[in-house]
């Protein structure tokens, strides 16, 4: 959910046969959790009910559990025009509605897996899923009541549970799969989760046209309710697995209770101290800098800029604009594991990181060219149909709105070739995530890996929490032009390019090409 959204990556993964701290990295969440099982021998583990065919049922339900969370994360973006009209809010206010999700996650990731250790995996799943479900319902009620404040509170509640839900779900899946199957399981979770985002972008506008904004949002609530039922079923099956293993293996330890009893001994390793942050080193901070500067270029763009850019500049219908905006998520859903395997075999992570920033800059440069050539020609051809009124800001906004309406209803062909730019953007996002996140464990001490992932995720959410507001303000202050926003994004990626180049130099001169090797 953008979350704060890092690109999906299926390695490094947790091996449930290990009792050591392992790293889970998937989509918007990257953190360290302690994988514990209630078995003391590999033979017992192989006979566990968790390794029966029931694990595929758990995987299916776990994937649909995450589907609803991702649907709601992008539901707001997919219904921007309708939401703004329903709540009577400005673009900067809509940007705030998007960004508040990230605010709680500027702090929560710093505690790593501590919350899961305190409550246990099953209770954590229920707690975080309840927060996500409640946040969606409160948001929908806000739309029904036309209350911006209520919808804002709903998004905050959703943020409290969204990222942590990913953490708990991955910890649970890691208890049901091991070895090569774990990579497969993570890939399924990533794919189905991303399809939730795709479904949101390709259904909300149609639902709004057919039934209205609140009703469309409550459809999202129903989808979230379905995900909540899957969460209950997953927890039931995991509890049942404990009981079956207790009978067949003579094991009476409950995995949730064991996690709780081990909290005291592990909490010191899970929490983040200022001293640990100071020990992370320059290569780590260069990687984190690249993470923030690249990701604020992507996910806030999808959230608050892409749809309005396509509709206002080229006259795409909202349904078509939502479909095009969903393309990077669709690309990510199916190509992330392939990019991961490719990078694992080739190495050269800093160089691929640099390449991805170049692709980002090229894509947003293309957006500027499209807007200032094709879009300008369309607007010029319609000038005679739009009565200019620049006497006030409201008049200018009315002129832009009128032009957009004419564009949407005109027969002037839209530039469908822009889809190629969105495909390239999705590919660059996948490539960056595939090379960036695995770099972190390679440049920090093993004891600090959890801290490193937590700090990076927190800093990432700081950027993701401010960028949507900044992007909408830039457009608002620029008279409706997207050029300033795209220039800022290009500059951000240029900084990532320089940081990546410096990281490559450090890797060759100081790290012994640790990041460049397969």
Residue, then its C-alpha position, 0 to 999 in steps of 0.5 A: x500500500x505507499x506505500x508508501x510503495x517500494x517495488x516488489x522483490x522476492x528476495x531476500x526471504x525468510x526460511x522457516x527452518x531457521x531460528x535466526x533473524x531473516x529479512x523480508x522485503x516485499x513491495x512497500x514494506x521492507x523489514x526484519x522479523x524473527x522467524x520462529x517455529x515450534x519445532x526443534x528438528x528438521x524431521x519434525x518440521x518436514x512432518x508439520x501440517x504446515x507443509x501439507x497441501x493445506x499450505x496452498x489454501x493458506x497462500x490463496x487466502x493470504x493473497x486475497x487478504x492483501x488484495x483488499x488492502x492494495x485496492x483501497x490504497x489506490x482507490x482514492x487515486x482512481x476516483x480523484x475527480x469524483x472524490x474532489x467533487x463529493x468533498x468539495x476540496x482543492x487539489x492540495x487537499x486531495x494531495x493531503x488525503x493521499x499523503x496522510x497514509x504515510x505519516x504513521x509509517x514514518x515512525x512504525x517501521x523503526x520498531x521492526x518486528x517488535x509489534x508482531x513479537x508482542x502480540x503474536x502473528x495471528x493476533x497481529x494479523x487480526x489487529x492490523x486487518x481490523x485497522x485497515x477495514x475500519x479505515x476503509x469504512x470510515x473513509x467511505x462514511x466521510x464521502x457519504x457525509x461529504x466530510x473531508x475531516x472524516x475521510x482524512x481520519x479514515x486514511x490515517x487509520x488505514x495507514x496505522x494498519x496497512x504497512x504492518x499488515x504486510x509485515x504480519x502476512x509475510x511472517x505467517x507465509x514464511x511459517x507455511x513455506x520453505x526453501x524454493x517454495x517460499x520464493x514462489x509464495x512471495x511471488x504469488x502474494x506480490x502478484x495478487x496484491x498488485x492486481x488489487x491496485x490494477x482492479x481499483x484503477x479499472x473499476x472505481x470510475x465505472x462504479x462512480x458513473x453507474x452509482x455515485x462516489x459513496x456507493x463506489x467507495x462502499x464497494x471497496x468496503x465490501x472488497x475489504x470485508x472479503x479480505x477480512x474474512x480471508x484473514x479470519x480463515x487464515x488465522x483459523x487454519x494457522x491455529x488449527x495447524x498448531x493443534x494438529x502438530x501438537x497431536x501428531x508431533x507431541x509438540x505443545x508449544x503454541x507459535x503465537x505464545x512462544x513468540x510472546x514469551x521470547x519478546x523480552x530477549x528479542x526486543x532489544x534487537x528489534x527496536x532502533x537506537x540512535x547509536x545503531x543509526x550512526x553505525x550504518x555508514x555512508x554506502x547505506x545512506x547513499x542507498x537510502x537517499x536513492x530510495x527516497x529520491x526515486x520512489x517520490x518520483x513514482x508513487x506520488x505521481x501515480x497517486x495525485x498527478x497521472x490521472x489529471x495529467x492524462x485527462x486535462x492535457x490530452x482529453x483521455x476519459x477518466x476510465x482510460x486515464x485510470x487504465x493507463x495509470x494502472x499499467x506500471x502496477x500491472x508490469x510490476x506484478x508480473x516482472x518483479x520476480x524476473x528482474x530479481x532472478x536476472x539481477x541475482x545472476x548478473x550482479x552490477x546492482x549500482x549500475x542497474x540502479x543508475x540505469x533505472x534513474x536514467x529511464x525515469x528521467x527519460x520518461x518524465x522528459x517524455x511527459x513534458x514533451x507530450x504535454x508541451x507539443x501534443x497537448x498544446x496543439x489540442x488545446x490550441x485547436x479548441x481555443x475558439x470553443x473556450x471563452x477565456x476568463x483570466x480575470x480571477x483564479x477561479x476564472x482561470x480554473x473554469x477555463x481549464x475545466x471547460x477545455x478539459x471537458x471539450x477535450x474529453x468530448x472531442x473527436x481529436x485522437x488521444x496519444x495512445x503511444x504514451x502507454x509505452x512511456x508508462x510501460x517503461x516507467x513500470x519496468x524502471x520501477x521494477x528494476x530499481x526495486x530489484x537492485x536497491x533493496x538487496x544492497x542494504x544487507x550487503x553494506x551493513x553489519x548483520x546485527x543492523x539489517x533490521x535497523x537498516x530496513x526500518x530506517x530506510x522504510x521510515x525515511x521513504x515514508x517521510x518522502x512519500x508523505x510530503x510529495x503528494x502535497x508538494x506535487x499538487x501545490x506545484x500544479x496549483x501555483x503553476x496555473x494548472x501546468x504539470x511542467x514544474x512537477x515533472x522538472x522537480x521529479x527529473x531533478x530528484x532522479x538526477x540526484x539519485x543518479x549522482x548518488x548511485x554513481x558515487x555508490x558505484x565508485x565506493x563499491x569498486x574502491x572500498x567494498x571490493x565490488x560487494x554490490x557488483x558481484x552476483 
